[in-house]
Amino acid sequence: MDEVLDSGRETADSLQNLGSFVPSFPPTQSDRRESSNTPVDGRAFGSPAFDGPVTVERPPRQTLAVVVSSPHSGQRYPQDLLSCTDLDTLTLRSSEDTFVDQLFASAPELGAPLVKAEFPRVYVDANREPFELDPAMFDDALPDYVTTQNARIAAGLGTIARVVSNSAPVYRGKLRFADALQRIDGCWRPFHAALADAIEETLDRFGYCILLDAHSMPSNVLTLGADGRAYPVADVVLGDCHGGSCSTQLVQRCERVMARQGYRVHRNTPYAGGFVTRHYGRPESGVHALQIELKRGLYMNERRFQHSAGFARVAADMRRLVAALGSFDPRRPWGDAD
């Protein structure tokens, strides 16, 4: 799930002036050793708490100009998180986009790489800017380059989350900034380096890239209708940052494909796209990023975190969606016969 707070309303200039596809941010831990804001000890600069933070499943030969990312489906909970929370496992997992990587596991078979985080979202959120941190969570001062105020942080859902999706506090005490650095350097950076590489390789091979950023949402989410009343969220929500991250024709193709398969589809409401969609979506540079949110009740038991009888059907439908995206060329959108 990518919060409704991520409205994705970026200006055209901010999308065009991002420079490299690799997100820019302050130096690594080793470069910060002399900083007066960063405690230097074994816990901050020892071995990473998380080995193998990202997996890239590649086809033998990439034949589709598509990259699928799953930044929130990681299920490997490191001990340094478990040792400082009183939440039980199922409560911690409530922030996961559980099984989303499995729903898109067919992408490499079809000829498209799948980039998936192994670390859990509650540990560090790869769909946030690298330093969106709540100062109240830390017992030491945060450097000037850290973003400390925005709607996501206020909701407790920054790069290091203060709460899980049911608003239960994650930590029994305060963290240190060194803890955040370790997670960002050890998990956030490798995920985005791998994703940026997959996008660049696709651009080099095909001249364009379609990035499908895959997420899921709780079934009890409500969305505001035109009449001002709250209604259950659709089965599928497509987010294109309100038209800023990909071609309109690409979104329309996805809407048609999903609707033909029997899903109710909304666009940008209540999820318009998070950091991944906003940062990498640069249609003018050939990268078209689209976020997809799937209602969890379609494919899983949300209380037991188990596959439901609908899992196989949704996985098959996602296979058809990836194939449909792979046959779409945004350079010639009006030639789309789908």
C-alpha positions as CSV (number, residue, x, y, z in Angstrom):
1,M,0.0,0.0,0.0
2,D,1.2,3.5,-0.8
3,E,-0.6,6.0,1.4
4,V,-3.2,8.4,0.1
5,L,-0.8,11.0,1.5
6,D,1.5,10.5,-1.5
7,S,-0.6,12.7,-3.8
8,G,2.1,12.6,-6.5
9,R,1.3,16.2,-7.5
10,E,4.9,17.0,-8.6
11,T,5.5,19.9,-10.9
12,A,6.7,19.2,-14.4
13,D,10.1,20.9,-13.6
14,S,10.7,18.7,-10.6
15,L,10.2,15.6,-12.7
16,Q,12.5,16.9,-15.5
17,N,15.3,18.1,-13.3
18,L,16.0,14.9,-11.4
19,G,19.3,14.1,-13.2
20,S,20.4,10.5,-12.9
21,F,17.9,7.7,-12.3
22,V,19.9,6.9,-9.2
23,P,18.4,9.0,-6.4
24,S,20.8,11.6,-5.0
25,F,21.3,11.8,-1.3
26,P,24.1,12.5,1.3
27,P,27.3,10.4,1.5
28,T,27.5,6.9,2.8
29,Q,28.2,6.0,6.4
30,S,32.0,5.7,5.9
31,D,32.0,9.3,4.6
32,R,30.1,10.5,7.7
33,R,32.5,9.3,10.3
34,E,33.7,12.8,11.1
35,S,30.2,14.3,11.3
36,S,29.4,15.7,14.8
37,N,25.8,14.6,14.2
38,T,26.6,11.0,13.8
39,P,27.6,8.8,16.7
40,V,30.5,6.6,15.8
41,D,30.5,3.1,17.3
42,G,30.2,-0.5,16.3
43,R,26.5,-0.5,16.1
44,A,26.5,2.3,13.5
45,F,29.4,1.2,11.4
46,G,29.6,-2.5,11.8
47,S,28.3,-5.2,9.4
48,P,24.9,-4.4,7.9
49,A,22.0,-5.8,9.9
50,F,20.5,-7.1,6.6
51,D,22.4,-9.2,4.0
52,G,20.9,-9.6,0.5
53,P,18.4,-6.7,0.8
54,V,17.2,-6.9,-2.8
55,T,16.6,-9.7,-5.3
56,V,16.5,-9.1,-9.1
57,E,14.9,-12.0,-10.9
58,R,16.1,-11.6,-14.5
59,P,14.9,-13.4,-17.6
60,P,17.6,-15.4,-19.6
61,R,17.1,-12.6,-22.2
62,Q,15.0,-9.5,-21.7
63,T,12.4,-9.4,-24.4
64,L,9.9,-6.9,-22.9
65,A,10.6,-3.2,-22.3
66,V,9.0,-3.7,-18.8
67,V,10.5,-3.7,-15.3
68,V,8.3,-4.8,-12.3
69,S,9.2,-3.5,-8.9
70,S,7.9,-4.7,-5.5
71,P,9.3,-2.5,-2.8
72,H,6.9,-3.5,0.0
73,S,6.6,-7.3,-0.1
74,G,9.7,-8.2,1.9
75,Q,9.1,-10.7,4.7
76,R,12.6,-11.0,6.3
77,Y,12.4,-9.3,9.7
78,P,15.9,-8.5,11.1
79,Q,16.7,-9.0,14.7
80,D,17.6,-5.4,15.3
81,L,14.0,-4.5,14.6
82,L,12.5,-7.4,16.6
83,S,14.6,-6.6,19.6
84,C,13.2,-3.1,20.0
85,T,9.4,-3.6,19.4
86,D,6.6,-5.1,21.5
87,L,4.5,-5.8,18.5
88,D,3.7,-9.4,17.6
89,T,4.6,-10.8,14.1
90,L,1.2,-10.5,12.6
91,T,0.9,-6.9,13.7
92,L,4.3,-6.0,12.3
93,R,3.3,-7.6,9.0
94,S,0.2,-5.5,8.6
95,S,2.3,-3.0,6.7
96,E,3.5,-5.5,4.1
97,D,2.2,-5.7,0.6
98,T,2.1,-9.4,1.3
99,F,2.6,-11.8,-1.7
100,V,2.8,-9.1,-4.3
101,D,6.1,-10.3,-5.5
102,Q,4.6,-13.8,-5.9
103,L,1.6,-12.3,-7.9
104,F,4.2,-10.9,-10.4
105,A,6.6,-13.9,-10.3
106,S,5.8,-14.7,-14.0
107,A,7.4,-11.4,-15.2
108,P,10.9,-13.0,-15.8
109,E,9.2,-15.9,-17.6
110,L,7.7,-13.4,-19.9
111,G,11.0,-11.5,-20.5
112,A,10.8,-8.8,-17.9
113,P,13.0,-8.3,-14.8
114,L,11.4,-8.3,-11.3
115,V,13.1,-6.2,-8.6
116,K,11.9,-7.0,-5.1
117,A,12.9,-5.9,-1.7
118,E,13.7,-8.6,0.8
119,F,13.5,-6.3,3.8
120,P,10.1,-5.4,5.3
121,R,8.5,-2.0,4.8
122,V,8.3,-1.4,8.5
123,Y,12.1,-1.7,8.7
124,V,12.7,0.9,6.0
125,D,10.4,2.1,3.3
126,A,11.9,2.0,-0.2
127,N,8.9,4.0,-1.5
128,R,9.9,7.1,0.4
129,E,12.6,9.6,-0.1
130,P,15.8,8.4,1.7
131,F,15.5,10.8,4.6
132,E,11.9,11.5,5.6
133,L,12.3,11.1,9.4
134,D,10.3,12.1,12.4
135,P,12.6,13.8,15.0
136,A,10.4,12.6,17.8
137,M,11.5,9.0,17.1
138,F,15.2,9.7,17.7
139,D,17.2,10.5,20.9
140,D,19.8,12.5,19.0
141,A,19.7,15.5,16.6
142,L,19.0,14.9,12.9
143,P,21.3,16.5,10.3
144,D,20.0,19.5,8.3
145,Y,19.6,17.5,5.1
146,V,16.8,15.4,6.7
147,T,13.2,16.2,5.8
148,T,11.4,16.3,9.2
149,Q,8.0,17.7,8.3
150,N,5.5,16.6,5.7
151,A,2.1,14.8,5.7
152,R,3.7,11.3,5.5
153,I,5.9,12.0,8.5
154,A,3.0,13.4,10.5
155,A,1.1,10.2,9.8
156,G,3.9,8.2,11.2
157,L,4.8,6.8,7.8
158,G,8.2,8.2,6.9
159,T,11.2,6.4,5.6
160,I,11.4,4.7,9.1
161,A,7.8,4.2,10.1
162,R,6.7,5.3,13.6
163,V,3.5,3.1,13.3
164,V,2.2,0.1,11.4
165,S,-0.9,0.3,9.2
166,N,-3.3,0.0,12.2
167,S,-1.6,3.0,13.9
168,A,0.1,0.8,16.6
169,P,3.5,2.3,17.6
170,V,6.4,0.2,16.4
171,Y,9.1,1.0,18.9
172,R,9.1,0.8,22.7
173,G,11.8,3.5,22.9
174,K,13.7,5.9,20.8
175,L,16.1,5.1,18.0
176,R,19.4,6.8,17.1
177,F,20.1,8.5,13.8
178,A,22.8,5.9,13.3
179,D,20.1,3.2,13.2
180,A,18.3,5.0,10.4
181,L,21.6,5.4,8.5
182,Q,22.3,1.7,8.8
183,R,18.9,0.8,7.3
184,I,19.1,3.4,4.5
185,D,22.6,2.5,3.5
186,G,22.1,-1.2,3.9
187,C,18.6,-1.6,2.3
188,W,17.2,1.5,0.7
189,R,20.3,2.3,-1.3
190,P,20.8,-1.2,-2.7
191,F,17.2,-1.5,-3.7
192,H,17.2,1.8,-5.7
193,A,20.6,1.0,-7.2
194,A,19.2,-2.3,-8.5
195,L,16.0,-0.7,-9.8
196,A,17.9,2.1,-11.5
197,D,20.2,-0.4,-13.2
198,A,17.2,-2.4,-14.5
199,I,15.6,0.7,-15.9
200,E,18.8,1.9,-17.5
201,E,19.5,-1.5,-19.1
202,T,15.9,-1.5,-20.5
203,L,16.3,2.0,-21.9
204,D,19.6,0.9,-23.6
205,R,18.0,-2.2,-25.1
206,F,14.6,-0.9,-26.2
207,G,14.8,2.9,-26.2
208,Y,12.1,3.2,-23.6
209,C,11.0,1.5,-20.3
210,I,7.7,0.8,-18.7
211,L,8.0,0.5,-14.9
212,L,5.2,-1.2,-13.1
213,D,5.4,-0.5,-9.4
214,A,3.4,-3.2,-7.6
215,H,1.6,-2.8,-4.3
216,S,-1.5,-4.0,-2.4
217,M,-4.1,-2.3,-0.2
218,P,-6.3,-3.5,2.6
219,S,-9.8,-4.3,1.6
220,N,-11.3,-2.0,4.2
221,V,-9.9,1.2,2.6
222,L,-12.6,3.7,1.8
223,T,-12.5,6.4,-0.9
224,L,-14.4,9.6,-1.2
225,G,-17.0,9.7,-4.0
226,A,-18.0,12.7,-6.1
227,D,-21.1,13.0,-3.9
228,G,-18.9,13.4,-0.8
229,R,-19.8,10.0,0.6
230,A,-17.3,7.3,1.5
231,Y,-17.3,4.1,-0.6
232,P,-15.2,0.9,-0.6
233,V,-12.0,1.2,-2.6
234,A,-12.0,-0.3,-6.1
235,D,-10.4,-3.7,-6.8
236,V,-7.5,-2.0,-8.6
237,V,-6.1,1.5,-8.3
238,L,-3.7,2.8,-10.9
239,G,-1.5,5.7,-10.0
240,D,0.2,7.9,-12.6
241,C,0.9,10.9,-10.3
242,H,-2.1,12.6,-11.8
243,G,-0.8,12.3,-15.3
244,G,2.9,13.1,-14.6
245,S,4.6,9.7,-14.6
246,C,3.5,7.9,-17.7
247,S,1.6,8.3,-21.0
248,T,-2.2,8.5,-20.7
249,Q,-2.5,5.8,-23.3
250,L,-0.5,3.4,-21.1
251,V,-2.9,4.0,-18.2
252,Q,-5.9,3.5,-20.5
253,R,-4.5,0.2,-21.7
254,C,-4.1,-1.1,-18.2
255,E,-7.6,0.0,-17.3
256,R,-9.0,-1.9,-20.3
257,V,-7.0,-5.0,-19.5
258,M,-8.0,-5.1,-15.9
259,A,-11.7,-4.2,-16.6
260,R,-11.9,-7.0,-19.2
261,Q,-10.8,-9.4,-16.5
262,G,-13.7,-8.3,-14.3
263,Y,-11.9,-5.8,-11.9
264,R,-13.3,-2.5,-10.8
265,V,-10.6,0.1,-11.6
266,H,-10.0,3.6,-10.3
267,R,-7.2,6.0,-11.2
268,N,-5.2,7.9,-8.6
269,T,-7.9,7.7,-5.9
270,P,-6.9,7.2,-3.2
271,Y,-3.3,6.2,-4.3
272,A,-1.6,8.3,-6.9
273,G,1.9,7.0,-6.6
274,G,4.8,7.2,-4.1
275,F,8.5,8.0,-4.4
276,V,9.2,5.2,-7.0
277,T,6.6,6.4,-9.4
278,R,7.4,10.1,-8.9
279,H,11.2,9.7,-9.1
280,Y,11.5,7.3,-12.0
281,G,8.5,8.3,-14.1
282,R,9.9,10.6,-16.8
283,P,7.9,10.2,-19.9
284,E,10.0,12.8,-21.7
285,S,13.1,10.7,-21.1
286,G,11.4,7.4,-22.2
287,V,10.5,6.0,-18.7
288,H,6.8,5.5,-18.0
289,A,6.1,4.6,-14.4
290,L,2.7,3.3,-13.3
291,Q,1.8,2.2,-9.8
292,I,-0.7,-0.6,-9.3
293,E,-2.6,-1.3,-6.1
294,L,-4.4,-4.6,-5.7
295,K,-7.1,-5.2,-3.1
296,R,-5.7,-7.9,-0.8
297,G,-9.0,-9.6,-0.2
298,L,-8.9,-10.7,-3.9
299,Y,-6.0,-13.0,-3.3
300,M,-5.3,-13.6,0.4
301,N,-6.7,-14.1,3.9
302,E,-5.8,-10.7,5.4
303,R,-6.0,-11.9,9.0
304,R,-3.9,-15.1,8.6
305,F,-1.6,-13.8,5.9
306,Q,-2.3,-16.9,3.7
307,H,-3.2,-17.4,0.0
308,S,-6.9,-17.5,-0.6
309,A,-8.7,-19.4,-3.3
310,G,-8.4,-16.3,-5.5
311,F,-4.6,-16.2,-5.6
312,A,-4.1,-18.3,-8.7
313,R,-6.6,-16.2,-10.7
314,V,-5.1,-12.9,-9.7
315,A,-1.6,-14.2,-10.5
316,A,-2.7,-15.3,-13.9
317,D,-4.3,-11.9,-14.5
318,M,-1.1,-10.2,-13.5
319,R,0.7,-12.3,-16.0
320,R,-1.7,-11.1,-18.7
321,L,-1.2,-7.5,-17.6
322,V,2.6,-7.7,-17.9
323,A,2.3,-9.3,-21.3
324,A,-0.1,-6.5,-22.4
325,L,2.3,-3.8,-21.1
326,G,5.1,-5.5,-23.0
327,S,3.3,-5.2,-26.3
328,F,2.7,-1.5,-25.8
329,D,5.1,1.0,-27.3
330,P,4.6,4.5,-25.8
331,R,6.5,6.0,-28.7
332,R,3.6,5.0,-31.0
333,P,0.6,5.1,-28.6
334,W,-2.0,5.7,-31.3
335,G,-1.0,2.5,-32.9
336,D,-2.2,0.6,-29.9
337,A,-4.9,-1.8,-31.1
338,D,-5.6,-3.4,-27.7
